[in-house]
Amino acid sequence: MTEQVSNEVIRITGLRSQIGIASSKFVAGVAASLAVTSPLIVERGQERAFLTPLSIELLPISPEATAWLKRLGLRTIGQVADLPV
């Protein structure tokens, strides 16, 4: 179904779409940003495994916050998620 949607967008507009499907808006948005050639689906329950290795650059935070996390030695979303509250 997702391939059909992607192909229909190309047919109608001539533009390639980036489609991400997940159980939350954030994960779907990240998936879409990484979906270069075909739709990317993150199955329910696989969100953490999907996000863990990804760069903190994908987090919806300010450049200053990103720089602060990098100064702390944090480079991946998983490293940030593993921090104690």
Jmol script that loads the backbone (N, CA, C; Angstrom):
load data "model"
ATOM      1  N   MET A   1       0.819  -1.195   0.000  1.00  0.00           N
ATOM      2  CA  MET A   1       0.000   0.000   0.000  1.00  0.00           C
ATOM      3  C   MET A   1       0.863   1.259   0.000  1.00  0.00           C
ATOM      4  N   THR A   2       1.910   1.297   0.821  1.00  0.00           N
ATOM      5  CA  THR A   2       2.753   2.487   0.880  1.00  0.00           C
ATOM      6  C   THR A   2       3.466   2.721  -0.441  1.00  0.00           C
ATOM      7  N   GLU A   3       3.879   1.645  -1.096  1.00  0.00           N
ATOM      8  CA  GLU A   3       4.511   1.776  -2.408  1.00  0.00           C
ATOM      9  C   GLU A   3       3.522   2.369  -3.410  1.00  0.00           C
ATOM     10  N   GLN A   4       2.262   1.964  -3.307  1.00  0.00           N
ATOM     11  CA  GLN A   4       1.239   2.497  -4.212  1.00  0.00           C
ATOM     12  C   GLN A   4       1.057   3.993  -4.006  1.00  0.00           C
ATOM     13  N   VAL A   5       1.028   4.428  -2.754  1.00  0.00           N
ATOM     14  CA  VAL A   5       0.885   5.846  -2.451  1.00  0.00           C
ATOM     15  C   VAL A   5       2.078   6.603  -3.018  1.00  0.00           C
ATOM     16  N   SER A   6       3.272   6.102  -2.771  1.00  0.00           N
ATOM     17  CA  SER A   6       4.483   6.744  -3.275  1.00  0.00           C
ATOM     18  C   SER A   6       4.462   6.839  -4.795  1.00  0.00           C
ATOM     19  N   ASN A   7       4.092   5.761  -5.457  1.00  0.00           N
ATOM     20  CA  ASN A   7       4.036   5.759  -6.922  1.00  0.00           C
ATOM     21  C   ASN A   7       2.971   6.708  -7.455  1.00  0.00           C
ATOM     22  N   GLU A   8       1.850   6.793  -6.758  1.00  0.00           N
ATOM     23  CA  GLU A   8       0.779   7.694  -7.180  1.00  0.00           C
ATOM     24  C   GLU A   8       1.208   9.158  -7.041  1.00  0.00           C
ATOM     25  N   VAL A   9       1.922   9.485  -5.983  1.00  0.00           N
ATOM     26  CA  VAL A   9       2.434  10.852  -5.813  1.00  0.00           C
ATOM     27  C   VAL A   9       3.377  11.196  -6.968  1.00  0.00           C
ATOM     28  N   ILE A  10       4.245  10.273  -7.316  1.00  0.00           N
ATOM     29  CA  ILE A  10       5.166  10.499  -8.437  1.00  0.00           C
ATOM     30  C   ILE A  10       4.378  10.679  -9.738  1.00  0.00           C
ATOM     31  N   ARG A  11       3.391   9.817  -9.954  1.00  0.00           N
ATOM     32  CA  ARG A  11       2.606   9.889 -11.184  1.00  0.00           C
ATOM     33  C   ARG A  11       1.874  11.220 -11.319  1.00  0.00           C
ATOM     34  N   ILE A  12       1.266  11.670 -10.224  1.00  0.00           N
ATOM     35  CA  ILE A  12       0.456  12.886 -10.274  1.00  0.00           C
ATOM     36  C   ILE A  12       1.307  14.153 -10.290  1.00  0.00           C
ATOM     37  N   THR A  13       2.348  14.181  -9.467  1.00  0.00           N
ATOM     38  CA  THR A  13       3.109  15.422  -9.303  1.00  0.00           C
ATOM     39  C   THR A  13       4.467  15.416  -9.986  1.00  0.00           C
ATOM     40  N   GLY A  14       4.978  14.224 -10.257  1.00  0.00           N
ATOM     41  CA  GLY A  14       6.337  14.136 -10.795  1.00  0.00           C
ATOM     42  C   GLY A  14       7.396  14.266  -9.717  1.00  0.00           C
ATOM     43  N   LEU A  15       6.964  14.333  -8.476  1.00  0.00           N
ATOM     44  CA  LEU A  15       7.888  14.506  -7.355  1.00  0.00           C
ATOM     45  C   LEU A  15       7.995  13.227  -6.540  1.00  0.00           C
ATOM     46  N   ARG A  16       9.181  12.955  -6.055  1.00  0.00           N
ATOM     47  CA  ARG A  16       9.382  11.820  -5.152  1.00  0.00           C
ATOM     48  C   ARG A  16       8.934  12.245  -3.760  1.00  0.00           C
ATOM     49  N   SER A  17       8.279  11.337  -3.073  1.00  0.00           N
ATOM     50  CA  SER A  17       7.844  11.626  -1.705  1.00  0.00           C
ATOM     51  C   SER A  17       8.698  10.831  -0.734  1.00  0.00           C
ATOM     52  N   GLN A  18       8.775  11.320   0.470  1.00  0.00           N
ATOM     53  CA  GLN A  18       9.456  10.597   1.543  1.00  0.00           C
ATOM     54  C   GLN A  18       8.391  10.232   2.555  1.00  0.00           C
ATOM     55  N   ILE A  19       8.128   8.936   2.672  1.00  0.00           N
ATOM     56  CA  ILE A  19       7.037   8.462   3.517  1.00  0.00           C
ATOM     57  C   ILE A  19       7.596   7.654   4.680  1.00  0.00           C
ATOM     58  N   GLY A  20       7.205   8.045   5.887  1.00  0.00           N
ATOM     59  CA  GLY A  20       7.555   7.308   7.090  1.00  0.00           C
ATOM     60  C   GLY A  20       6.289   6.973   7.850  1.00  0.00           C
ATOM     61  N   ILE A  21       6.177   5.743   8.278  1.00  0.00           N
ATOM     62  CA  ILE A  21       4.990   5.307   9.014  1.00  0.00           C
ATOM     63  C   ILE A  21       5.455   4.687  10.327  1.00  0.00           C
ATOM     64  N   ALA A  22       4.851   5.155  11.429  1.00  0.00           N
ATOM     65  CA  ALA A  22       5.201   4.647  12.756  1.00  0.00           C
ATOM     66  C   ALA A  22       4.055   4.940  13.714  1.00  0.00           C
ATOM     67  N   SER A  23       4.200   4.500  14.939  1.00  0.00           N
ATOM     68  CA  SER A  23       3.139   4.665  15.931  1.00  0.00           C
ATOM     69  C   SER A  23       3.096   6.058  16.553  1.00  0.00           C
ATOM     70  N   SER A  24       4.102   6.894  16.271  1.00  0.00           N
ATOM     71  CA  SER A  24       4.080   8.256  16.795  1.00  0.00           C
ATOM     72  C   SER A  24       4.537   9.223  15.711  1.00  0.00           C
ATOM     73  N   LYS A  25       4.125  10.461  15.859  1.00  0.00           N
ATOM     74  CA  LYS A  25       4.463  11.491  14.875  1.00  0.00           C
ATOM     75  C   LYS A  25       5.979  11.683  14.781  1.00  0.00           C
ATOM     76  N   PHE A  26       6.660  11.709  15.916  1.00  0.00           N
ATOM     77  CA  PHE A  26       8.109  11.913  15.911  1.00  0.00           C
ATOM     78  C   PHE A  26       8.826  10.800  15.159  1.00  0.00           C
ATOM     79  N   VAL A  27       8.528   9.547  15.495  1.00  0.00           N
ATOM     80  CA  VAL A  27       9.198   8.415  14.853  1.00  0.00           C
ATOM     81  C   VAL A  27       8.851   8.381  13.367  1.00  0.00           C
ATOM     82  N   ALA A  28       7.600   8.664  13.011  1.00  0.00           N
ATOM     83  CA  ALA A  28       7.207   8.694  11.601  1.00  0.00           C
ATOM     84  C   ALA A  28       7.962   9.792  10.857  1.00  0.00           C
ATOM     85  N   GLY A  29       8.142  10.944  11.495  1.00  0.00           N
ATOM     86  CA  GLY A  29       8.881  12.038  10.874  1.00  0.00           C
ATOM     87  C   GLY A  29      10.336  11.687  10.638  1.00  0.00           C
ATOM     88  N   VAL A  30      10.956  11.050  11.623  1.00  0.00           N
ATOM     89  CA  VAL A  30      12.344  10.610  11.468  1.00  0.00           C
ATOM     90  C   VAL A  30      12.431   9.566  10.360  1.00  0.00           C
ATOM     91  N   ALA A  31      11.500   8.632  10.350  1.00  0.00           N
ATOM     92  CA  ALA A  31      11.490   7.599   9.309  1.00  0.00           C
ATOM     93  C   ALA A  31      11.352   8.242   7.931  1.00  0.00           C
ATOM     94  N   ALA A  32      10.472   9.225   7.810  1.00  0.00           N
ATOM     95  CA  ALA A  32      10.283   9.903   6.526  1.00  0.00           C
ATOM     96  C   ALA A  32      11.563  10.611   6.086  1.00  0.00           C
ATOM     97  N   SER A  33      12.259  11.220   7.040  1.00  0.00           N
ATOM     98  CA  SER A  33      13.496  11.927   6.675  1.00  0.00           C
ATOM     99  C   SER A  33      14.576  10.970   6.182  1.00  0.00           C
ATOM    100  N   LEU A  34      14.486   9.713   6.583  1.00  0.00           N
ATOM    101  CA  LEU A  34      15.472   8.710   6.171  1.00  0.00           C
ATOM    102  C   LEU A  34      14.997   7.873   4.981  1.00  0.00           C
ATOM    103  N   ALA A  35      13.744   8.006   4.605  1.00  0.00           N
ATOM    104  CA  ALA A  35      13.161   7.210   3.516  1.00  0.00           C
ATOM    105  C   ALA A  35      13.497   7.857   2.179  1.00  0.00           C
ATOM    106  N   VAL A  36      14.634   7.488   1.617  1.00  0.00           N
ATOM    107  CA  VAL A  36      15.091   8.124   0.392  1.00  0.00           C
ATOM    108  C   VAL A  36      14.499   7.480  -0.851  1.00  0.00           C
ATOM    109  N   THR A  37      14.512   6.170  -0.928  1.00  0.00           N
ATOM    110  CA  THR A  37      14.070   5.506  -2.153  1.00  0.00           C
ATOM    111  C   THR A  37      12.713   4.839  -2.042  1.00  0.00           C
ATOM    112  N   SER A  38      12.288   4.509  -0.840  1.00  0.00           N
ATOM    113  CA  SER A  38      10.986   3.868  -0.667  1.00  0.00           C
ATOM    114  C   SER A  38      10.472   4.175   0.731  1.00  0.00           C
ATOM    115  N   PRO A  39       9.156   4.026   0.946  1.00  0.00           N
ATOM    116  CA  PRO A  39       8.589   4.288   2.273  1.00  0.00           C
ATOM    117  C   PRO A  39       9.279   3.449   3.347  1.00  0.00           C
ATOM    118  N   LEU A  40       9.414   4.033   4.532  1.00  0.00           N
ATOM    119  CA  LEU A  40      10.047   3.346   5.654  1.00  0.00           C
ATOM    120  C   LEU A  40       9.006   3.169   6.755  1.00  0.00           C
ATOM    121  N   ILE A  41       8.797   1.930   7.157  1.00  0.00           N
ATOM    122  CA  ILE A  41       7.814   1.609   8.191  1.00  0.00           C
ATOM    123  C   ILE A  41       8.546   1.125   9.436  1.00  0.00           C
ATOM    124  N   VAL A  42       8.228   1.747  10.570  1.00  0.00           N
ATOM    125  CA  VAL A  42       8.765   1.313  11.862  1.00  0.00           C
ATOM    126  C   VAL A  42       7.617   0.626  12.592  1.00  0.00           C
ATOM    127  N   GLU A  43       7.743  -0.663  12.776  1.00  0.00           N
ATOM    128  CA  GLU A  43       6.677  -1.441  13.410  1.00  0.00           C
ATOM    129  C   GLU A  43       6.527  -1.055  14.888  1.00  0.00           C
ATOM    130  N   ARG A  44       5.296  -1.139  15.372  1.00  0.00           N
ATOM    131  CA  ARG A  44       5.015  -0.876  16.793  1.00  0.00           C
ATOM    132  C   ARG A  44       5.902  -1.793  17.640  1.00  0.00           C
ATOM    133  N   GLY A  45       6.545  -1.225  18.636  1.00  0.00           N
ATOM    134  CA  GLY A  45       7.431  -1.981  19.507  1.00  0.00           C
ATOM    135  C   GLY A  45       8.886  -1.945  19.054  1.00  0.00           C
ATOM    136  N   GLN A  46       9.141  -1.457  17.846  1.00  0.00           N
ATOM    137  CA  GLN A  46      10.501  -1.374  17.309  1.00  0.00           C
ATOM    138  C   GLN A  46      11.048   0.059  17.302  1.00  0.00           C
ATOM    139  N   GLU A  47      10.305   0.985  17.900  1.00  0.00           N
ATOM    140  CA  GLU A  47      10.687   2.389  17.879  1.00  0.00           C
ATOM    141  C   GLU A  47      12.061   2.622  18.515  1.00  0.00           C
ATOM    142  N   ARG A  48      12.274   2.044  19.686  1.00  0.00           N
ATOM    143  CA  ARG A  48      13.549   2.255  20.380  1.00  0.00           C
ATOM    144  C   ARG A  48      14.717   1.702  19.567  1.00  0.00           C
ATOM    145  N   ALA A  49      14.578   0.503  19.044  1.00  0.00           N
ATOM    146  CA  ALA A  49      15.639  -0.104  18.242  1.00  0.00           C
ATOM    147  C   ALA A  49      15.924   0.745  17.001  1.00  0.00           C
ATOM    148  N   PHE A  50      14.888   1.320  16.415  1.00  0.00           N
ATOM    149  CA  PHE A  50      15.054   2.171  15.236  1.00  0.00           C
ATOM    150  C   PHE A  50      15.800   3.451  15.588  1.00  0.00           C
ATOM    151  N   LEU A  51      15.403   4.107  16.693  1.00  0.00           N
ATOM    152  CA  LEU A  51      15.970   5.410  17.054  1.00  0.00           C
ATOM    153  C   LEU A  51      17.353   5.333  17.695  1.00  0.00           C
ATOM    154  N   THR A  52      17.635   4.266  18.430  1.00  0.00           N
ATOM    155  CA  THR A  52      18.855   4.168  19.230  1.00  0.00           C
ATOM    156  C   THR A  52      20.141   4.541  18.494  1.00  0.00           C
ATOM    157  N   PRO A  53      20.415   4.038  17.294  1.00  0.00           N
ATOM    158  CA  PRO A  53      21.694   4.352  16.653  1.00  0.00           C
ATOM    159  C   PRO A  53      21.728   5.691  15.909  1.00  0.00           C
ATOM    160  N   LEU A  54      20.592   6.373  15.842  1.00  0.00           N
ATOM    161  CA  LEU A  54      20.519   7.585  15.026  1.00  0.00           C
ATOM    162  C   LEU A  54      21.146   8.793  15.719  1.00  0.00           C
ATOM    163  N   SER A  55      21.602   9.729  14.911  1.00  0.00           N
ATOM    164  CA  SER A  55      22.277  10.934  15.399  1.00  0.00           C
ATOM    165  C   SER A  55      21.337  11.846  16.174  1.00  0.00           C
ATOM    166  N   ILE A  56      21.890  12.516  17.170  1.00  0.00           N
ATOM    167  CA  ILE A  56      21.107  13.509  17.917  1.00  0.00           C
ATOM    168  C   ILE A  56      20.705  14.688  17.032  1.00  0.00           C
ATOM    169  N   GLU A  57      21.333  14.808  15.879  1.00  0.00           N
ATOM    170  CA  GLU A  57      20.972  15.866  14.933  1.00  0.00           C
ATOM    171  C   GLU A  57      19.511  15.734  14.484  1.00  0.00           C
ATOM    172  N   LEU A  58      18.932  14.556  14.621  1.00  0.00           N
ATOM    173  CA  LEU A  58      17.551  14.329  14.209  1.00  0.00           C
ATOM    174  C   LEU A  58      16.538  14.725  15.282  1.00  0.00           C
ATOM    175  N   LEU A  59      17.016  15.048  16.480  1.00  0.00           N
ATOM    176  CA  LEU A  59      16.106  15.459  17.550  1.00  0.00           C
ATOM    177  C   LEU A  59      15.567  16.862  17.275  1.00  0.00           C
ATOM    178  N   PRO A  60      14.311  17.113  17.603  1.00  0.00           N
ATOM    179  CA  PRO A  60      13.722  18.442  17.381  1.00  0.00           C
ATOM    180  C   PRO A  60      14.108  19.418  18.501  1.00  0.00           C
ATOM    181  N   ILE A  61      15.399  19.718  18.576  1.00  0.00           N
ATOM    182  CA  ILE A  61      15.912  20.629  19.597  1.00  0.00           C
ATOM    183  C   ILE A  61      16.747  21.706  18.917  1.00  0.00           C
ATOM    184  N   SER A  62      17.051  22.743  19.665  1.00  0.00           N
ATOM    185  CA  SER A  62      17.800  23.866  19.111  1.00  0.00           C
ATOM    186  C   SER A  62      19.251  23.476  18.821  1.00  0.00           C
ATOM    187  N   PRO A  63      19.904  24.214  17.943  1.00  0.00           N
ATOM    188  CA  PRO A  63      21.326  23.962  17.687  1.00  0.00           C
ATOM    189  C   PRO A  63      22.168  24.093  18.960  1.00  0.00           C
ATOM    190  N   GLU A  64      21.765  24.980  19.847  1.00  0.00           N
ATOM    191  CA  GLU A  64      22.489  25.156  21.108  1.00  0.00           C
ATOM    192  C   GLU A  64      22.365  23.906  21.976  1.00  0.00           C
ATOM    193  N   ALA A  65      21.170  23.342  22.038  1.00  0.00           N
ATOM    194  CA  ALA A  65      20.965  22.123  22.822  1.00  0.00           C
ATOM    195  C   ALA A  65      21.745  20.963  22.216  1.00  0.00           C
ATOM    196  N   THR A  66      21.761  20.883  20.896  1.00  0.00           N
ATOM    197  CA  THR A  66      22.527  19.833  20.218  1.00  0.00           C
ATOM    198  C   THR A  66      24.006  19.974  20.554  1.00  0.00           C
ATOM    199  N   ALA A  67      24.520  21.194  20.498  1.00  0.00           N
ATOM    200  CA  ALA A  67      25.933  21.441  20.823  1.00  0.00           C
ATOM    201  C   ALA A  67      26.220  21.061  22.276  1.00  0.00           C
ATOM    202  N   TRP A  68      25.289  21.347  23.181  1.00  0.00           N
ATOM    203  CA  TRP A  68      25.464  21.018  24.596  1.00  0.00           C
ATOM    204  C   TRP A  68      25.542  19.508  24.782  1.00  0.00           C
ATOM    205  N   LEU A  69      24.658  18.773  24.104  1.00  0.00           N
ATOM    206  CA  LEU A  69      24.690  17.314  24.199  1.00  0.00           C
ATOM    207  C   LEU A  69      26.006  16.765  23.655  1.00  0.00           C
ATOM    208  N   LYS A  70      26.487  17.346  22.570  1.00  0.00           N
ATOM    209  CA  LYS A  70      27.767  16.902  21.999  1.00  0.00           C
ATOM    210  C   LYS A  70      28.923  17.165  22.962  1.00  0.00           C
ATOM    211  N   ARG A  71      28.882  18.294  23.656  1.00  0.00           N
ATOM    212  CA  ARG A  71      29.935  18.587  24.646  1.00  0.00           C
ATOM    213  C   ARG A  71      29.928  17.560  25.775  1.00  0.00           C
ATOM    214  N   LEU A  72      28.765  16.993  26.025  1.00  0.00           N
ATOM    215  CA  LEU A  72      28.651  15.946  27.044  1.00  0.00           C
ATOM    216  C   LEU A  72      29.080  14.581  26.503  1.00  0.00           C
ATOM    217  N   GLY A  73      29.432  14.539  25.212  1.00  0.00           N
ATOM    218  CA  GLY A  73      29.881  13.289  24.604  1.00  0.00           C
ATOM    219  C   GLY A  73      28.755  12.432  24.045  1.00  0.00           C
ATOM    220  N   LEU A  74      27.576  13.009  23.951  1.00  0.00           N
ATOM    221  CA  LEU A  74      26.424  12.265  23.448  1.00  0.00           C
ATOM    222  C   LEU A  74      26.293  12.477  21.950  1.00  0.00           C
ATOM    223  N   ARG A  75      26.200  11.401  21.215  1.00  0.00           N
ATOM    224  CA  ARG A  75      26.133  11.495  19.754  1.00  0.00           C
ATOM    225  C   ARG A  75      24.889  10.816  19.167  1.00  0.00           C
ATOM    226  N   THR A  76      24.286   9.887  19.910  1.00  0.00           N
ATOM    227  CA  THR A  76      23.138   9.160  19.373  1.00  0.00           C
ATOM    228  C   THR A  76      21.899   9.369  20.251  1.00  0.00           C
ATOM    229  N   ILE A  77      20.760   9.156  19.646  1.00  0.00           N
ATOM    230  CA  ILE A  77      19.500   9.270  20.378  1.00  0.00           C
ATOM    231  C   ILE A  77      19.463   8.236  21.501  1.00  0.00           C
ATOM    232  N   GLY A  78      20.002   7.070  21.251  1.00  0.00           N
ATOM    233  CA  GLY A  78      20.058   6.025  22.277  1.00  0.00           C
ATOM    234  C   GLY A  78      20.852   6.456  23.493  1.00  0.00           C
ATOM    235  N   GLN A  79      21.955   7.156  23.290  1.00  0.00           N
ATOM    236  CA  GLN A  79      22.759   7.633  24.415  1.00  0.00           C
ATOM    237  C   GLN A  79      21.953   8.626  25.258  1.00  0.00           C
ATOM    238  N   VAL A  80      21.191   9.482  24.590  1.00  0.00           N
ATOM    239  CA  VAL A  80      20.360  10.440  25.316  1.00  0.00           C
ATOM    240  C   VAL A  80      19.246   9.701  26.060  1.00  0.00           C
ATOM    241  N   ALA A  81      18.640   8.720  25.416  1.00  0.00           N
ATOM    242  CA  ALA A  81      17.546   7.957  26.037  1.00  0.00           C
ATOM    243  C   ALA A  81      18.022   7.176  27.259  1.00  0.00           C
ATOM    244  N   ASP A  82      19.289   6.782  27.263  1.00  0.00           N
ATOM    245  CA  ASP A  82      19.821   6.006  28.386  1.00  0.00           C
ATOM    246  C   ASP A  82      20.224   6.840  29.586  1.00  0.00           C
ATOM    247  N   LEU A  83      20.165   8.169  29.460  1.00  0.00           N
ATOM    248  CA  LEU A  83      20.513   9.029  30.601  1.00  0.00           C
ATOM    249  C   LEU A  83      19.513   8.843  31.732  1.00  0.00           C
ATOM    250  N   PRO A  84      19.982   8.899  32.958  1.00  0.00           N
ATOM    251  CA  PRO A  84      19.032   8.817  34.084  1.00  0.00           C
ATOM    252  C   PRO A  84      18.181  10.092  34.133  1.00  0.00           C
ATOM    253  N   VAL A  85      16.977   9.954  34.621  1.00  0.00           N
ATOM    254  CA  VAL A  85      16.078  11.096  34.738  1.00  0.00           C
ATOM    255  C   VAL A  85      16.682  12.121  35.664  1.00  0.00           C
TER     256      VAL A  85
END
end "model"
wireframe off; spacefill off
backbone 0.3
color backbone group
